Every structure is written in structure tokens, then in C-alpha cells.
Amino acid sequence: MWFKQISFYPLNPDNLPDAEAVSVKLEGAAFKPVMGLDWFSEGFAPPQPFSPENVFAADGTWGISLKKSEKVLPAGVIRDVLDEKIAEIENNEGRTVGRKEKQQLKEQITDDLLPRAFTRSSRVHAVCDTRSGFLLVNNASANRAENLLAKLREALGGLEARLPNTRQSPTSLMTDWLLRGAAEGSFELDSDCELRGAGDAAAVVKVAKQDLTADEVVQHVRNGKSVTQLGLVWRGQIAFILTADFTLKRVQYLDVIQEEAEQYGTDAASSAFAAQILMARNLSELLSELVAHLGGWHTR
């Protein structure tokens, strides 16, 4: 599984549990189907379809998956049943149903329908690179990534993780690179960016599939706009969009990585093993280099 939208958390690599210890802990926080009058259920589930294990270990990395099932009970369905019930009472008893009684009827109808409601499921996958000390989450939503981290901490009884706060902001670095017309180190500019002006009602300019060194693009920065998203390519191996909140979006693993993964084998287990190792290793190196360009971590 190749992650395409990435949030990440720096960990203390000197105090990380191994895959076996994580597996034991996650058994106590395993996913259970949503039942009865519950609206949702959440827990850890096997990250790979070919294995029943809640942790997929591969050469110093371990992969996990947080699964959530939610009851689907559209408000329109409840409203239709409620309207029918109110009409029945008013016709049979010749009285008007008051606001408090309507609310009680609504709650009763919801409780009656909930056990028969359909469910929808979603997953958030993550991989821990124990050597580099990164937890990589396959989701660019801060809420979903932080929820996975919170559930993992709860299951493990604690985990030394922090937010990726660097000395320089990603926006400042991206703006500087665009103004220069070139990135630094192993990075090069790609062909997409987003720029935003100052203030609450700021203008937003989106550039796609265009030369980012063109004067018409750079002029936006000269006019006071800041770069909030920037397309980059790292070592000719990974293309992605860097965002102002230090997430990676639209991640693409280019041919050199895909070809290396194929050398491990083509069956499901071998492919998953190779993908997890190569993805974690390369993303950890990419992120470490970005952090260095951003001046390192805040110490406070």
C-alpha cells in the first residue's frame, strides 16, 4: 500500500515498542462491529487483507489500520416517519403535538430504526518507521490523523510523539523557493502551486501544470502573496504537494521506486512487504531533509 496523502509525527526512536509488543497491545483495542443503539464503533483491524494480524511488520517498520464503522440513518428518513406519527396522533386524538412531545417521538423513532440501519466503514492506515522515528499516517486531515495517534497512544499506554513544528514555517520556505525559482538539496520545483494574499478575505491563486519559474507566477510573490502549497519532486523518485501545515498531498512514487519494489516479488505478501519498507524509508529520508531545510525542530 502506497500512501498518497500524508500527515506525520516525529517519535522518539529510542523508546519505541517493537511490532510484536504493538500487536499484543492492539489486541485489546481491536475493532468490533457496531451493535444495538451505538452510532459507531472504532478499533484496530488487520492492515493487510491477506493476514489476520493487527500489525504488519517489515524490516524495522510496522503498519497498522484504524477502522471505523458508522450507522447510516438519514435525517430525511427519521423526518418522514416522525411526520407520519404526528399526523396519526393528531387525526386519532384530535390534538396538536407539542414541541417536547415531537422531540420525544423523534428520539423513540431513532432508537427503533438504529439497530436496522446500514453501516459504512472507513480506515486510516499508518506506518511507523522505528529507525527514523516517524509515524506516517495515510491521511492529510489533521482530525483523522490525530484521532489515530490518540487511539494508538491509548492502546499502547503512551507514545512519545509530537507535532511536526519546525523553526521555519513551510510557507516561508516554499515562498522563498518560488521567489528564487529553484528548490534546494534533493528537491526541485514541479508544476503546481497555490498562493494566498494577506487578510481574512485574501485572494487565492492556483497554478497547475505550469512552469513555476515563469515571471507571471513569481510576480504573485513579489506582489505580497505567500505560497501555501507547492509541487516538488524529490530525487526524481517522489512527486508531491507540500502544504502550509506540513502535510504531503498527491504523493506519486515514480518508476525507480516502483521497479525496486517489483524485485521483491509479485505476490500480495511480497508486494506489501516491499512497498512498506521502500515507502517508509524514502518518505523518512524526504521528511528529514525537509526538516533540515526548515531549520530543524522547535526545541520548546
C-alpha positions in Angstrom: 0.0 0.0 0.0 1.5 3.3 -1.1 0.3 6.3 0.9 -1.0 9.2 -1.2 -2.0 11.8 1.5 0.4 12.0 4.4 0.4 13.5 7.9 3.3 12.6 10.1 4.5 12.7 13.7 8.1 12.7 14.9 8.7 9.9 17.5 11.4 9.1 20.0 13.3 6.3 18.2 15.0 5.3 21.4 11.7 4.4 23.1 9.6 2.7 20.5 7.9 -0.7 21.0 8.6 -3.4 18.5 6.0 -4.9 16.2 5.3 -7.9 18.5 4.7 -5.7 21.5 2.4 -3.4 19.5 0.4 -6.4 18.2 -0.2 -7.7 21.8 -1.4 -4.2 22.9 -3.7 -3.7 19.9 -5.5 -7.0 20.6 -7.1 -5.2 23.5 -8.2 -2.3 21.2 -9.3 -4.4 18.2 -12.2 -3.3 16.1 -15.7 -4.7 17.0 -18.8 -4.3 14.8 -21.2 -1.5 15.7 -24.1 -3.0 17.6 -27.5 -2.1 19.0 -28.1 1.5 19.7 -24.5 2.6 19.2 -23.9 5.0 16.4 -20.3 3.9 15.6 -17.5 1.6 16.6 -13.8 2.2 16.2 -10.8 0.0 16.7 -7.6 -1.5 15.1 -8.1 -4.0 12.3 -5.6 -6.0 10.1 -3.9 -3.6 7.8 -3.4 -6.2 5.1 -6.2 -8.3 3.5 -4.1 -11.5 3.3 -3.2 -11.6 7.1 -5.4 -11.7 10.2 -2.7 -9.8 12.2 -3.4 -6.3 13.5 0.3 -5.3 12.8 2.2 -5.9 9.6 5.9 -5.9 10.3 8.6 -5.4 7.7 12.3 -4.7 8.4 12.1 -2.1 11.2 8.6 -0.8 10.2 5.2 -1.8 11.4 1.9 -1.0 9.7 -1.5 -0.6 11.4 -5.0 0.3 10.4 -7.7 2.1 12.5 -11.2 1.0 11.3 -14.4 2.9 12.0 -18.0 1.8 11.2 -20.9 4.2 11.4 -24.6 3.8 11.3 -26.2 5.5 8.3 -29.6 6.9 9.3 -30.6 9.8 7.0 -32.4 12.7 8.7 -35.0 12.6 5.9 -36.0 9.0 6.9 -36.4 10.0 10.5 -38.4 13.1 9.5 -40.8 11.1 7.2 -41.6 8.6 10.0 -42.0 11.4 12.5 -44.4 13.3 10.2 -46.5 10.1 9.8 -46.6 9.5 13.6 -47.6 13.1 14.3 -50.3 13.0 11.7 -51.6 9.7 13.1 -51.8 11.2 16.7 -53.4 14.4 15.6 -56.0 12.6 13.5 -56.8 9.9 16.0 -56.7 12.0 19.2 -57.8 15.4 17.7 -55.0 17.4 19.3 -51.8 19.2 18.4 -48.5 17.5 19.1 -46.2 19.9 21.1 -42.5 20.6 20.6 -41.4 18.5 23.6 -43.6 15.5 22.5 -42.2 15.8 19.0 -38.6 15.6 20.4 -39.5 12.5 22.4 -41.1 10.9 19.4 -38.1 11.7 17.3 -35.8 10.0 19.9 -38.0 7.0 20.1 -38.1 6.6 16.3 -34.3 7.0 16.1 -33.9 4.2 18.7 -36.3 2.0 16.8 -34.6 2.5 13.4 -30.9 2.5 14.6 -30.5 -1.3 15.0 -31.7 -1.8 11.4 -29.7 1.0 9.9 -27.0 0.3 7.3 -23.3 0.8 8.3 -20.5 2.4 6.4 -16.8 1.7 7.2 -13.6 3.7 6.7 -10.0 3.1 7.5 -6.9 5.2 8.3 -3.6 3.4 7.7 -0.3 4.3 9.3 3.3 3.0 9.2 5.8 3.5 12.0 9.5 3.7 10.8 11.3 2.7 14.0 14.7 3.6 12.7 14.0 7.2 11.7 11.3 7.7 14.3 8.4 8.8 12.1 4.7 7.8 12.3 3.4 8.2 8.8 -0.4 8.5 8.5 -2.1 8.0 5.2 -4.5 10.9 5.6 -3.9 14.7 5.2 -6.8 15.5 7.6 -5.4 16.7 10.9 -8.5 15.5 12.8 -8.3 11.9 11.4 -4.5 11.7 11.8 -4.6 13.0 15.4 -7.5 10.6 16.2 -5.4 7.7 15.0 -2.5 8.9 17.1 -4.7 9.3 20.2 -6.2 5.8 19.8 -2.7 4.3 19.3 -1.4 6.1 22.4 -4.4 4.8 24.4 -3.8 1.3 23.2 -0.1 1.3 23.9 -0.3 3.1 27.2 1.6 6.0 25.9 3.7 7.0 22.9 6.4 9.8 22.7 5.1 11.7 19.6 4.9 15.4 18.9 3.6 17.7 16.2 5.9 18.5 13.4 6.8 22.0 14.4 9.9 23.4 12.7 11.9 26.6 13.3 10.9 27.9 9.9 7.4 27.6 8.6 6.7 25.6 5.4 5.0 28.6 3.9 8.1 30.7 4.4 10.4 28.1 2.8 8.0 27.5 -0.1 7.7 31.2 -0.8 11.4 31.6 -0.7 12.0 28.7 -3.2 9.4 30.0 -5.6 10.9 33.5 -5.5 14.3 32.1 -6.2 13.0 29.9 -9.0 14.6 26.8 -7.6 14.4 24.5 -4.6 17.4 23.3 -2.6 19.1 20.0 -1.9 17.4 16.9 -3.4 14.3 18.9 -4.3 13.2 20.5 -7.5 10.1 22.5 -8.4 7.3 20.7 -10.1 4.4 22.4 -11.9 1.7 23.2 -9.3 1.3 25.7 -6.5 -1.2 27.8 -4.5 -0.6 31.3 -3.4 -2.6 33.3 -0.9 -2.7 37.0 -0.1 -2.9 38.5 3.4 -6.1 39.1 5.4 -9.3 37.2 6.1 -10.7 37.8 2.6 -7.4 37.1 0.9 -7.2 36.3 -2.8 -6.1 32.8 -3.7 -4.3 31.9 -6.9 -4.0 28.3 -8.0 -1.4 27.3 -10.6 -1.5 23.9 -12.3 0.8 22.3 -14.9 2.8 25.4 -15.4 6.4 26.5 -15.3 6.7 27.8 -11.7 9.7 29.9 -12.6 7.6 31.9 -15.1 7.5 35.6 -14.3 3.7 35.6 -14.2 3.8 33.1 -11.4 6.7 34.6 -9.4 5.1 38.1 -9.7 2.4 36.9 -7.3 5.0 36.6 -4.6 6.5 39.9 -5.5 3.1 41.4 -5.0 2.9 40.1 -1.5 1.3 36.7 -1.8 2.6 33.7 0.1 2.9 30.1 -1.1 0.6 27.7 0.8 1.0 24.7 -1.5 4.0 23.8 -3.7 4.6 20.9 -6.0 8.0 19.3 -5.6 10.0 16.3 -6.8 12.5 14.6 -4.5 15.5 12.8 -6.0 13.5 12.2 -9.1 11.7 9.5 -7.1 8.7 11.0 -5.3 6.5 13.9 -6.6 4.2 15.6 -4.1 2.5 18.8 -3.0 3.9 20.3 0.2 1.3 22.2 2.3 1.5 25.1 4.8 0.5 22.7 7.6 3.4 20.3 6.7 1.4 17.6 5.1 2.1 15.9 1.8 -0.7 15.6 -0.8 -1.0 13.9 -4.1 2.1 11.8 -3.5 3.3 9.9 -6.5 6.1 7.2 -6.3 7.9 7.4 -9.6 9.2 4.5 -11.7 12.5 4.0 -10.0 10.8 3.1 -6.7 8.1 1.0 -8.3 10.7 -1.0 -10.2 12.7 -1.6 -7.0 9.6 -2.9 -5.2 8.9 -5.4 -8.0 12.3 -7.0 -7.4 10.9 -8.4 -4.1 8.2 -10.4 -5.8 4.8 -10.0 -7.2 2.5 -12.0 -4.8 0.4 -9.9 -2.3 2.6 -10.5 0.7 5.9 -9.8 -1.0 4.5 -6.7 -2.7 3.1 -5.3 0.6 6.4 -6.1 2.4 8.4 -4.2 -0.3 6.0 -1.3 -0.5 6.1 -0.7 3.2 9.8 -0.8 3.5 10.6 1.4 0.5 7.8 3.8 1.2 8.8 4.3 4.9 12.5 4.5 4.1 12.1 7.1 1.3 9.5 9.2 3.0 11.5 9.3 6.2 14.6 10.5 4.2 12.5 13.0 2.3 10.9 14.4 5.5 14.3 14.5 7.3 15.7 16.6 4.5 12.7 18.9 4.5 13.1 19.4 8.3 16.7 20.3 7.8 15.8 22.9 5.2 13.2 24.2 7.7 15.9 24.8 10.3 15.2 21.7 12.4 12.7 21.1 15.1 11.5 23.6 17.6 13.1 22.7 21.0 10.2 24.1 23.1 
